[in-house]
Amino acid sequence: MPQFNRIPHELAAVSGIYIHIPFCRKACHYCDFHFSTSRATADQMVESLAREILMRGRVWPEQPRTLYFGGGTPSLLTRDQLQQLFRALQDVWGTVPWEEVTLEANPEDLSPEALSAWRDFGVTRLSIGIQSLQDDTLRWMNRAHTAREALDGVERAHRAGFPHLSIDLIYSLPEPHHLHWAQDLRRALDLPIDHLSAYLLTVEPRTVLGRRVERGDTLPLHDERTVEQYALLRESTAQAGFQHYEVSNFARPGGHARHNSRYWDGTPYLGIGPGAHSFDGQRRLAQPGNNPRYIRTLRAAADADAIPLETEVLTPTDRYNETLMTGLRTAAGIDLRGLAHRFGCRPDTNLPRDWERLLAAGILSPTGTPDTYRISPAHWLLGDTVASTFFRTD
């Protein structure tokens, strides 16, 4: 197995900060993330985010190395609002030698002025939410941009000199939108990008799409077509020089997303903002996804202890199962000796018949590193099912 299929080792040992910007221009019909289409409280929200950075950052044990602005739509922030957040970060950690600063952006926001401001603030990676390069599909999704705006925006970002450009696409769309997948891939891979995230469309119950499917107005794509589209995605990205390093993520050499990689290797990270999650190595912490409540809470809080967080303490069994789940979503796979050392258990000895069956079927395969196994790329769509086969229960 070529070494380029592994997540680079140096990406797996740094802590990061995620800042959730809970505003969007429009509500995409498939999205169930926390956001509001009203930006009337944007200044108050940014003030509250800065306060949370100051309060929680001062007691966070990890020195951060990556920074990620997600949402929502972070590209809606003004220069002054973004500057306020960077000042708060500097007040806590000083001049951090960030290894990566990512900002999620929508194509309609990629103006020369905005791109210049983001470069001034040290943004090194733009994650651009294209989703589709078909105007009829974009209207069906209720996106705010056109295909032409997406193509032109990526080119402008490239000319602006960002070291890393990533785009998002969605596949397994219902008929007739699924017909354009091959064309979308060709056009996307011709762009000056070094990273592609391609996500399987999921039908969430509390969305416009979920209600359409429930009424029978929209029929999800057949599984066979989804498998075909995933195979085309893998083939097309490989031919274009991209390395498939996580089930939904593809990068040219050197283009791996450093911040996102920590979600798959169990590294602690700090989440700031309403709806954001943190992981400190033992617990998952979450802010309720409610903008007015969040603003009121941060205005009244005197210190980090006064910020109410939903807390889930993970048992060793939880950590074992999560390590299996996230590891088997990556090209790096799972280290059987490492699992045994950390948890006193490994799937090949815990459930040997299931392990041998999946090996014989070619669904599991060795990575080339001793005692390390992965799901074969052709079967990555089965990743969650395979991982759950080996879950432990208390």
C-alpha positions as CSV (number, residue, x, y, z in Angstrom):
1,M,0.0,0.0,0.0
2,P,1.6,3.3,-1.0
3,Q,2.4,5.6,1.9
4,F,0.6,8.6,0.4
5,N,-2.7,6.9,1.3
6,R,-2.0,7.5,5.0
7,I,-2.9,10.7,6.8
8,P,0.5,12.3,7.3
9,H,1.7,11.5,10.9
10,E,2.4,15.2,11.7
11,L,-1.2,16.1,11.2
12,A,-2.3,13.9,14.1
13,A,-0.8,15.5,17.1
14,V,-2.0,19.1,17.3
15,S,-5.0,20.7,19.0
16,G,-7.4,22.9,17.1
17,I,-10.2,25.5,17.6
18,Y,-13.5,25.4,15.8
19,I,-15.6,28.6,15.8
20,H,-19.2,28.3,14.7
21,I,-20.7,31.2,12.8
22,P,-24.4,30.6,12.9
23,F,-25.7,32.7,10.0
24,C,-26.6,31.9,6.4
25,R,-28.2,33.9,3.6
26,K,-30.6,31.2,2.8
27,A,-31.7,27.9,4.3
28,C,-30.5,25.0,2.1
29,H,-33.2,22.5,1.8
30,Y,-31.0,19.5,2.9
31,C,-29.2,21.2,5.8
32,D,-29.9,20.5,9.5
33,F,-26.9,22.4,11.0
34,H,-27.5,25.2,13.5
35,F,-27.9,28.6,11.7
36,S,-30.2,31.6,11.3
37,T,-31.0,33.5,8.2
38,S,-31.5,36.7,10.2
39,R,-28.3,38.5,10.8
40,A,-29.8,41.3,13.0
41,T,-27.8,40.1,16.0
42,A,-24.5,39.5,14.1
43,D,-22.5,42.1,16.1
44,Q,-23.8,40.8,19.4
45,M,-23.0,37.2,18.3
46,V,-19.4,38.1,17.4
47,E,-19.1,39.9,20.8
48,S,-20.3,36.8,22.5
49,L,-18.0,34.5,20.5
50,A,-15.1,36.7,21.5
51,R,-16.1,36.5,25.2
52,E,-16.3,32.7,25.0
53,I,-12.8,32.5,23.4
54,L,-11.4,34.6,26.3
55,M,-13.2,32.6,29.0
56,R,-12.8,29.0,27.8
57,G,-9.5,29.6,26.0
58,R,-7.8,30.6,29.3
59,V,-8.7,27.3,30.9
60,W,-8.3,25.0,27.8
61,P,-5.2,22.8,28.5
62,E,-4.1,22.4,24.9
63,Q,-2.0,24.8,22.9
64,P,-3.9,25.2,19.6
65,R,-2.2,24.9,16.2
66,T,-5.1,24.9,13.8
67,L,-8.1,27.3,13.5
68,Y,-11.4,26.6,11.7
69,F,-14.2,29.0,11.1
70,G,-17.3,26.9,10.2
71,G,-21.0,27.3,10.1
72,G,-23.3,28.5,8.9
73,T,-21.5,30.8,6.6
74,P,-18.3,32.4,8.1
75,S,-17.8,34.3,4.8
76,L,-20.7,36.5,5.8
77,L,-18.6,38.1,8.6
78,T,-17.3,41.6,7.9
79,R,-13.7,42.5,8.2
80,D,-14.3,44.2,11.6
81,Q,-16.2,41.3,12.9
82,L,-13.5,38.8,11.9
83,Q,-10.8,41.1,13.4
84,Q,-12.6,41.1,16.7
85,L,-12.4,37.3,16.9
86,F,-8.7,37.3,16.0
87,R,-8.0,39.8,18.7
88,A,-9.7,37.6,21.3
89,L,-7.6,34.6,20.1
90,Q,-4.4,36.7,20.4
91,D,-5.4,37.9,23.9
92,V,-5.5,34.3,25.0
93,W,-2.6,32.6,23.1
94,G,-0.5,35.5,21.8
95,T,0.8,35.3,18.3
96,V,0.0,31.6,17.6
97,P,2.1,30.1,14.8
98,W,-1.0,28.6,13.2
99,E,-0.3,25.6,11.0
100,E,-3.6,26.0,9.3
101,V,-6.4,28.6,9.3
102,T,-9.5,27.5,7.5
103,L,-12.6,29.6,6.6
104,E,-15.7,28.1,5.1
105,A,-17.0,30.4,2.3
106,N,-19.8,30.4,-0.2
107,P,-19.1,31.3,-3.8
108,E,-21.2,34.5,-3.7
109,D,-19.0,35.9,-1.0
110,L,-15.7,35.5,-2.9
111,S,-15.2,39.2,-3.8
112,P,-11.7,40.6,-4.3
113,E,-12.2,42.7,-1.1
114,A,-13.2,39.7,1.0
115,L,-10.4,37.6,-0.3
116,S,-7.9,40.3,0.4
117,A,-9.2,40.6,4.0
118,W,-9.0,36.9,4.7
119,R,-5.4,36.7,3.4
120,D,-4.5,39.7,5.7
121,F,-5.9,37.7,8.7
122,G,-3.7,34.7,7.8
123,V,-6.4,32.4,6.3
124,T,-4.5,29.6,4.6
125,R,-7.3,27.3,3.5
126,L,-10.7,28.2,2.0
127,S,-13.4,25.6,2.1
128,I,-15.8,26.6,-0.6
129,G,-19.4,25.2,-0.5
130,I,-20.1,24.7,-4.2
131,Q,-22.3,21.5,-3.8
132,S,-23.3,21.4,-7.5
133,L,-22.3,23.0,-10.8
134,Q,-25.8,22.8,-12.2
135,D,-28.0,25.9,-11.9
136,D,-31.2,23.8,-11.8
137,T,-29.8,21.7,-9.0
138,L,-28.6,24.7,-7.1
139,R,-32.1,26.2,-7.2
140,W,-33.5,22.9,-6.0
141,M,-31.1,23.0,-3.1
142,N,-32.0,26.6,-2.4
143,R,-28.4,27.7,-2.8
144,A,-27.7,31.4,-3.2
145,H,-25.1,31.2,-6.0
146,T,-25.0,30.1,-9.6
147,A,-22.6,27.6,-11.2
148,R,-20.8,30.5,-13.0
149,E,-20.3,32.3,-9.7
150,A,-18.8,29.2,-8.2
151,L,-16.3,28.7,-11.1
152,D,-15.3,32.3,-11.2
153,G,-15.0,32.5,-7.4
154,V,-12.6,29.6,-7.2
155,E,-10.5,31.2,-9.9
156,R,-10.4,34.5,-8.0
157,A,-9.4,32.8,-4.8
158,H,-6.6,31.0,-6.7
159,R,-5.3,34.3,-8.1
160,A,-5.5,35.8,-4.6
161,G,-2.8,33.3,-3.6
162,F,-4.4,31.1,-1.0
163,P,-2.1,28.1,-0.3
164,H,-5.0,25.6,-0.2
165,L,-8.4,25.6,-1.8
166,S,-11.0,23.0,-1.1
167,I,-14.5,22.6,-2.5
168,D,-17.6,20.6,-1.4
169,L,-19.8,18.6,-3.7
170,I,-22.9,16.5,-3.0
171,Y,-23.7,13.3,-4.8
172,S,-26.5,10.7,-4.7
173,L,-29.0,13.4,-5.6
174,P,-32.5,12.3,-6.5
175,E,-33.7,12.2,-10.1
176,P,-33.2,14.0,-12.4
177,H,-30.4,15.9,-10.6
178,H,-28.2,12.8,-10.4
179,L,-27.6,12.8,-14.1
180,H,-25.0,15.6,-13.9
181,W,-22.6,13.9,-11.5
182,A,-20.0,13.0,-14.1
183,Q,-20.0,16.5,-15.6
184,D,-19.8,18.1,-12.2
185,L,-16.8,16.0,-11.3
186,R,-15.0,16.9,-14.6
187,R,-15.6,20.6,-14.1
188,A,-14.6,20.5,-10.5
189,L,-11.4,18.6,-11.0
190,D,-10.3,21.1,-13.7
191,L,-10.4,23.9,-11.1
192,P,-7.2,25.0,-9.3
193,I,-8.0,23.2,-6.1
194,D,-5.9,20.8,-3.9
195,H,-8.7,19.3,-1.9
196,L,-12.2,18.0,-2.6
197,S,-14.9,16.9,0.0
198,A,-17.7,14.9,-1.6
199,Y,-20.6,14.1,0.6
200,L,-23.4,11.6,0.2
201,L,-26.8,13.4,0.4
202,T,-28.5,12.5,3.6
203,V,-32.2,13.0,4.2
204,E,-32.6,14.7,7.6
205,P,-36.2,14.7,9.1
206,R,-36.5,18.3,10.1
207,T,-35.5,19.8,6.7
208,V,-37.4,20.8,3.6
209,L,-35.9,17.7,1.8
210,G,-36.9,15.5,4.7
211,R,-40.5,16.6,4.4
212,R,-40.5,16.2,0.6
213,V,-39.3,12.6,1.0
214,E,-41.8,11.9,3.7
215,R,-44.6,13.1,1.5
216,G,-43.3,11.1,-1.5
217,D,-42.7,14.2,-3.5
218,T,-39.0,13.3,-3.8
219,L,-37.5,9.8,-4.1
220,P,-34.0,9.1,-2.9
221,L,-31.6,7.7,-5.5
222,H,-31.4,3.9,-5.6
223,D,-28.4,2.4,-3.7
224,E,-27.0,0.9,-6.9
225,R,-26.8,4.3,-8.5
226,T,-25.1,5.7,-5.4
227,V,-22.5,3.0,-5.5
228,E,-21.9,3.8,-9.2
229,Q,-21.4,7.5,-8.4
230,Y,-19.0,6.7,-5.6
231,A,-17.0,4.5,-7.8
232,L,-16.8,7.3,-10.4
233,L,-15.8,9.7,-7.7
234,R,-12.9,7.5,-6.7
235,E,-11.8,6.8,-10.2
236,S,-12.0,10.5,-11.3
237,T,-10.1,11.8,-8.3
238,A,-7.3,9.2,-8.7
239,Q,-6.8,10.1,-12.3
240,A,-6.6,13.8,-11.4
241,G,-3.8,13.1,-8.8
242,F,-5.9,13.2,-5.7
243,Q,-5.3,10.9,-2.7
244,H,-8.4,9.3,-1.1
245,Y,-7.5,9.7,2.6
246,E,-11.0,9.6,4.3
247,V,-14.3,8.3,3.1
248,S,-15.5,11.7,1.9
249,N,-12.1,13.5,1.4
250,F,-9.6,13.7,-1.4
251,A,-6.4,15.7,-1.5
252,R,-3.5,16.3,-3.8
253,P,-0.1,15.6,-2.1
254,G,0.3,18.2,0.6
255,G,-3.3,19.3,0.5
256,H,-4.7,17.2,3.4
257,A,-7.0,19.2,5.8
258,R,-5.0,19.4,9.0
259,H,-7.8,20.6,11.3
260,N,-10.4,18.0,10.1
261,S,-7.9,15.2,10.5
262,R,-8.1,15.5,14.3
263,Y,-11.8,14.6,14.3
264,W,-10.7,11.1,13.0
265,D,-7.7,10.5,15.3
266,G,-9.2,11.4,18.7
267,T,-7.1,14.6,19.3
268,P,-8.8,17.1,21.6
269,Y,-10.3,20.3,20.1
270,L,-12.1,23.3,21.4
271,G,-15.5,24.3,19.9
272,I,-16.7,27.9,20.3
273,G,-20.2,29.2,19.6
274,P,-23.9,28.0,19.7
275,G,-24.2,24.4,18.5
276,A,-20.4,23.9,18.7
277,H,-18.8,20.8,20.2
278,S,-15.5,20.2,22.0
279,F,-13.6,17.1,23.0
280,D,-11.0,17.2,25.8
281,G,-9.9,13.6,25.6
282,Q,-12.4,12.2,28.0
283,R,-15.6,14.3,27.6
284,R,-17.7,15.7,24.7
285,L,-18.9,19.2,25.5
286,A,-21.6,21.0,23.6
287,Q,-23.2,24.5,23.5
288,P,-27.0,24.5,22.9
289,G,-27.9,25.6,19.4
290,N,-29.9,28.7,20.3
291,N,-28.6,32.1,19.2
292,P,-30.6,34.4,21.6
293,R,-29.9,32.1,24.6
294,Y,-26.2,31.9,23.7
295,I,-25.9,35.7,23.6
296,R,-27.8,36.1,26.9
297,T,-25.6,33.5,28.5
298,L,-22.3,35.0,27.4
299,R,-23.4,38.5,28.5
300,A,-24.1,37.3,32.0
301,A,-21.2,34.8,32.4
302,A,-18.4,35.9,34.7
303,D,-16.0,33.1,33.8
304,A,-15.9,29.8,31.9
305,D,-17.6,27.9,34.8
306,A,-20.7,30.0,34.3
307,I,-21.2,28.8,30.7
308,P,-23.6,25.9,30.7
309,L,-22.3,23.0,28.5
310,E,-24.0,19.7,27.7
311,T,-21.4,17.1,28.9
312,E,-21.0,13.5,27.9
313,V,-18.3,11.5,29.7
314,L,-17.0,8.8,27.5
315,T,-16.4,5.4,28.9
316,P,-13.5,3.2,27.7
317,T,-16.1,1.3,25.6
318,D,-17.3,4.5,24.0
319,R,-13.7,5.5,23.2
320,Y,-13.0,2.0,21.7
321,N,-16.1,2.1,19.5
322,E,-15.4,5.7,18.4
323,T,-11.8,4.8,17.5
324,L,-13.0,1.9,15.4
325,M,-15.6,4.1,13.7
326,T,-13.4,7.0,12.9
327,G,-10.3,4.9,12.0
328,L,-12.2,2.7,9.6
329,R,-13.3,5.9,7.8
330,T,-9.7,6.6,6.8
331,A,-7.0,5.2,4.6
332,A,-4.8,5.0,7.7
333,G,-7.1,2.4,9.2
334,I,-6.9,1.0,12.7
335,D,-3.8,-0.3,14.5
336,L,-4.7,-3.5,16.2
337,R,-1.8,-3.5,18.6
338,G,-2.6,0.1,19.5
339,L,-6.2,-0.8,20.2
340,A,-5.1,-3.7,22.4
341,H,-2.6,-1.5,24.3
342,R,-5.1,1.3,24.9
343,F,-8.3,-0.7,25.5
344,G,-7.3,-4.3,26.2
345,C,-9.3,-5.4,23.2
346,R,-8.9,-5.7,19.4
347,P,-11.6,-6.7,16.9
348,D,-9.7,-9.6,15.2
349,T,-9.5,-11.5,18.5
350,N,-12.8,-10.3,20.0
351,L,-14.8,-11.4,17.0
352,P,-12.5,-13.6,15.0
353,R,-15.2,-15.2,12.7
354,D,-16.5,-11.8,11.6
355,W,-13.0,-10.5,11.1
356,E,-12.0,-13.4,8.9
357,R,-15.3,-13.3,7.0
358,L,-14.7,-9.6,6.1
359,L,-11.1,-10.2,5.2
360,A,-12.0,-13.1,2.9
361,A,-14.6,-10.9,1.2
362,G,-12.0,-8.2,0.6
363,I,-14.0,-5.7,2.6
364,L,-11.1,-5.4,5.1
365,S,-7.5,-5.3,3.9
366,P,-4.1,-4.7,5.4
367,T,-2.6,-1.3,4.8
368,G,1.0,-2.4,4.5
369,T,1.9,-1.3,8.0
370,P,2.2,-4.2,10.5
371,D,-1.1,-5.0,12.3
372,T,-2.9,-2.1,10.7
373,Y,-6.1,-2.7,8.6
374,R,-8.5,-0.6,6.7
375,I,-11.7,-0.9,4.8
376,S,-10.9,-1.4,1.2
377,P,-11.7,1.8,-0.6
378,A,-14.3,0.3,-2.9
379,H,-16.3,-0.7,0.2
380,W,-15.9,2.6,2.2
381,L,-19.6,3.3,1.8
382,L,-20.1,0.3,4.2
383,G,-17.8,1.8,6.8
384,D,-20.2,2.5,9.6
385,T,-21.8,-1.0,9.2
386,V,-18.5,-2.7,9.2
387,A,-17.3,-0.8,12.3
388,S,-20.5,-1.4,14.2
389,T,-20.0,-5.2,13.7
390,F,-17.0,-5.0,16.1
391,F,-18.5,-2.6,18.7
392,R,-18.2,-3.6,22.3
393,T,-21.1,-3.2,24.7
394,D,-20.8,-2.7,28.5
